[in-house]
Amino acid sequence: MKVLVCISQTPDTTTKIVFKADGSGVDYTNVKFIVNPYDEHALAKAMELKEQQGAEITVINVGKADAEQSLRKCFAVGADLGIRVDAEPVSGTQVAKLIADVAKERSYDLIFTGRESIDYNGGMVGELLGGLLGIPSVGYCGKLELNGNAATCTRFIDGGEETVKVELPLVVSAVKELGEPRIPNMRGIMQARTKPIEVIADSENSLPAEVRYESPKGKAGCVYIDAAEAGKLIDILHNERKLF
């Protein structure tokens, strides 16, 4: 069985994000990066399949050279192969297309993504991958069982859970219940340093996104109005704030 796990690199959840002075992007000076937490849950399930069925695990990232540190963290917990598509990720659509181009050539049985990345929270790559590859995709998956070439997936929906049965190949977007992230041991950390990472050119010739950033305006001070002066509140909302 061949398994592909899609890895994104995101700022640590404790990082304070600031924008460049000209608003052209995020200032990543002194920002600590981590493997996207939902992708770690996906990798944990892939590792379970490796232990149970001897699956070969490939991790893939769309990013520049500094993202290779995240791929090596995946090596440290047991991933076998690593691929980096040499492109600056600018949108979920672009990332899905670049990963799909790789997956079409290499025929994976299972493709895992996290439900979303914790920086942009787009939550679209898994479903886009399924569409681009012409295979089923199951989002918000918290449980996965394989029986030969069939998969039984339990996913979270509004108000409850849904169980679906689909044939492989399949794209699965993981939530935290799918697998507990692994802690690498010293042997894995040492081996991760020397494992090669295959670098693939940007097949989409992606152009930099023209986006402007600005911090939200500070909150205005509160105005307290005595309950006996309800008319004053209506006047403010209507004449000053123009809310109705």
VMD Tcl script that draws the C-alpha trace (Angstrom):
set ca {
  {0.00 0.00 0.00}
  {1.26 3.47 -0.93}
  {0.17 6.35 1.28}
  {0.70 10.06 0.62}
  {0.45 12.51 3.53}
  {0.16 16.21 2.65}
  {2.14 18.40 5.04}
  {1.89 22.14 5.48}
  {4.17 24.29 7.60}
  {2.44 26.82 9.84}
  {3.49 29.34 12.49}
  {3.48 28.02 16.03}
  {0.17 28.72 17.76}
  {1.93 30.93 20.33}
  {3.52 33.14 17.67}
  {2.43 36.76 17.47}
  {1.77 37.55 13.81}
  {2.63 41.02 12.52}
  {2.55 42.45 9.01}
  {5.29 44.15 7.06}
  {5.29 47.92 7.25}
  {4.15 48.26 3.62}
  {1.33 45.73 4.09}
  {2.71 43.40 1.41}
  {2.74 40.32 3.61}
  {3.41 38.74 6.97}
  {6.70 39.53 8.69}
  {8.13 36.09 9.45}
  {11.17 37.40 11.30}
  {11.67 35.33 14.47}
  {8.58 33.24 13.71}
  {8.83 29.61 14.82}
  {7.28 27.13 12.37}
  {5.72 23.76 13.11}
  {4.04 20.95 11.21}
  {0.37 21.83 10.88}
  {-1.30 20.01 13.83}
  {-4.11 18.45 11.78}
  {-1.50 17.06 9.39}
  {0.20 15.41 12.37}
  {-3.04 13.55 13.11}
  {-3.12 12.41 9.47}
  {0.49 11.23 9.68}
  {-0.27 9.33 12.89}
  {-2.98 7.33 11.09}
  {-0.61 6.68 8.20}
  {1.97 5.36 10.68}
  {-0.66 3.03 12.10}
  {-1.23 1.63 8.60}
  {2.51 1.21 8.17}
  {2.72 -0.81 11.36}
  {-0.34 -2.93 10.58}
  {-0.03 -3.41 6.83}
  {3.49 -2.40 5.88}
  {2.34 0.74 4.06}
  {4.98 2.96 2.44}
  {4.52 6.55 3.58}
  {5.47 9.54 1.47}
  {5.11 13.05 2.87}
  {4.69 15.96 0.47}
  {4.88 19.71 0.99}
  {4.36 22.66 -1.32}
  {6.87 25.25 -0.20}
  {10.37 26.65 -0.40}
  {13.56 25.19 1.06}
  {12.85 26.37 4.62}
  {9.85 23.98 4.74}
  {12.13 20.95 4.59}
  {12.53 21.10 8.36}
  {8.89 20.05 8.67}
  {9.39 17.12 6.30}
  {12.33 15.96 8.40}
  {10.14 16.03 11.50}
  {7.86 13.63 9.64}
  {10.86 11.42 8.81}
  {11.67 11.35 12.52}
  {8.35 9.71 13.36}
  {8.64 7.15 10.56}
  {7.80 8.56 7.11}
  {9.75 6.78 4.39}
  {9.98 9.28 1.52}
  {9.73 13.06 1.20}
  {8.75 15.33 -1.69}
  {8.89 19.11 -1.77}
  {7.21 20.93 -4.65}
  {9.33 24.03 -5.07}
  {6.65 26.72 -5.05}
  {5.45 29.42 -2.70}
  {1.98 28.32 -1.53}
  {-0.46 31.08 -2.38}
  {-3.88 29.40 -2.30}
  {-5.60 26.12 -1.54}
  {-6.41 25.67 -5.22}
  {-2.78 26.06 -6.27}
  {-1.55 23.67 -3.57}
  {-4.15 21.04 -4.52}
  {-3.21 21.26 -8.22}
  {0.49 20.86 -7.49}
  {-0.06 17.85 -5.24}
  {-2.49 16.33 -7.75}
  {0.13 16.59 -10.51}
  {2.49 14.50 -8.38}
  {-0.18 12.01 -7.27}
  {-1.35 11.34 -10.85}
  {2.08 10.05 -11.77}
  {2.64 7.87 -8.68}
  {-0.73 6.21 -8.00}
  {-1.28 6.34 -4.24}
  {-3.87 4.14 -2.54}
  {-4.58 6.66 0.22}
  {-3.96 10.38 0.40}
  {-4.22 12.13 3.76}
  {-4.56 15.82 4.49}
  {-5.40 17.67 7.68}
  {-8.92 19.10 7.86}
  {-7.39 22.58 7.48}
  {-4.21 24.53 8.15}
  {-4.25 26.58 11.34}
  {-2.95 29.74 9.64}
  {-5.47 30.31 6.83}
  {-8.14 27.76 7.89}
  {-9.20 27.21 4.28}
  {-10.13 23.54 4.67}
  {-10.32 22.96 0.92}
  {-7.25 21.02 -0.22}
  {-8.58 17.52 0.53}
  {-11.84 17.93 -1.38}
  {-10.09 19.70 -4.27}
  {-7.59 16.84 -4.50}
  {-10.38 14.30 -4.76}
  {-12.01 16.29 -7.54}
  {-8.78 16.82 -9.47}
  {-7.86 13.14 -9.23}
  {-11.37 11.87 -9.88}
  {-11.49 9.80 -6.69}
  {-13.67 9.93 -3.54}
  {-12.81 12.30 -0.70}
  {-14.01 12.15 2.90}
  {-13.69 15.29 5.00}
  {-13.62 15.67 8.80}
  {-12.73 12.00 9.15}
  {-12.27 10.79 12.73}
  {-12.11 7.03 12.14}
  {-10.85 4.91 9.25}
  {-10.91 1.14 8.85}
  {-9.64 -0.79 5.84}
  {-10.86 -4.14 4.60}
  {-9.02 -5.10 1.44}
  {-9.74 -2.43 -1.15}
  {-12.64 -0.91 0.80}
  {-12.56 1.79 3.46}
  {-15.12 2.53 6.15}
  {-14.88 6.15 7.29}
  {-16.67 7.87 10.14}
  {-16.80 11.62 9.70}
  {-18.23 14.46 11.72}
  {-21.22 16.33 10.36}
  {-23.53 18.96 11.83}
  {-25.29 17.40 14.77}
  {-23.59 14.01 14.73}
  {-21.52 11.50 12.76}
  {-21.84 9.79 9.42}
  {-20.33 6.48 8.34}
  {-19.55 5.96 4.66}
  {-18.01 3.04 2.75}
  {-15.87 3.80 -0.29}
  {-13.37 2.05 -2.53}
  {-9.70 2.96 -2.71}
  {-8.02 5.11 -3.91}
  {-9.33 7.72 -1.51}
  {-8.55 11.16 -0.10}
  {-9.12 11.59 3.65}
  {-9.06 14.88 5.56}
  {-8.19 14.19 9.18}
  {-9.52 15.63 12.42}
  {-7.74 15.10 15.73}
  {-9.67 11.90 16.55}
  {-8.11 10.06 13.60}
  {-4.73 9.55 15.24}
  {-2.60 10.66 18.18}
  {0.54 12.51 17.01}
  {3.75 10.52 17.44}
  {6.75 11.68 19.45}
  {9.99 10.85 17.60}
  {12.68 8.89 19.36}
  {16.40 9.61 19.15}
  {17.00 6.95 16.50}
  {14.30 8.46 14.30}
  {15.72 11.97 14.74}
  {19.19 10.82 13.71}
  {17.88 8.96 10.65}
  {15.77 11.94 9.60}
  {18.88 14.06 9.11}
  {20.18 11.99 6.22}
  {17.02 10.92 4.38}
  {16.84 12.55 0.94}
  {14.03 14.90 -0.03}
  {12.99 14.89 -3.68}
  {12.48 18.40 -5.02}
  {10.02 18.84 -7.89}
  {9.64 21.99 -10.00}
  {6.44 24.03 -9.89}
  {4.34 22.46 -12.66}
  {1.76 25.25 -12.50}
  {4.25 28.13 -12.88}
  {2.54 29.77 -9.92}
  {2.63 33.55 -9.74}
  {2.97 35.38 -6.41}
  {-0.37 36.43 -4.99}
  {-1.02 40.17 -4.92}
  {-2.50 40.55 -1.46}
  {-2.49 43.48 0.94}
  {-2.58 43.02 4.70}
  {-3.54 45.36 7.49}
  {-4.22 44.92 11.17}
  {-7.80 45.38 12.36}
  {-8.66 48.75 13.78}
  {-8.53 49.04 17.53}
  {-11.77 48.76 19.43}
  {-13.47 51.99 20.33}
  {-14.24 52.79 23.94}
  {-17.55 51.73 25.41}
  {-20.33 54.24 25.94}
  {-22.48 53.60 28.99}
  {-26.07 54.79 28.89}
  {-28.40 54.76 31.84}
  {-31.39 52.46 31.46}
  {-33.67 55.43 31.98}
  {-32.25 57.08 28.81}
  {-33.11 54.40 26.24}
  {-34.03 57.11 23.75}
  {-30.43 58.32 23.76}
  {-29.24 54.83 22.72}
  {-31.68 54.77 19.81}
  {-30.49 58.21 18.71}
  {-26.83 57.11 18.72}
  {-27.53 53.90 16.76}
  {-29.68 55.69 14.21}
  {-27.96 59.06 13.70}
  {-24.30 58.43 14.59}
  {-23.76 54.75 13.71}
  {-26.35 54.68 10.88}
  {-27.39 51.14 11.79}
  {-31.04 51.62 10.80}
}
mol new
graphics top color blue
foreach p $ca { graphics top sphere $p radius 0.5 }
foreach p [lrange $ca 0 end-1] q [lrange $ca 1 end] { graphics top cylinder $p $q radius 0.2 }
display resetview
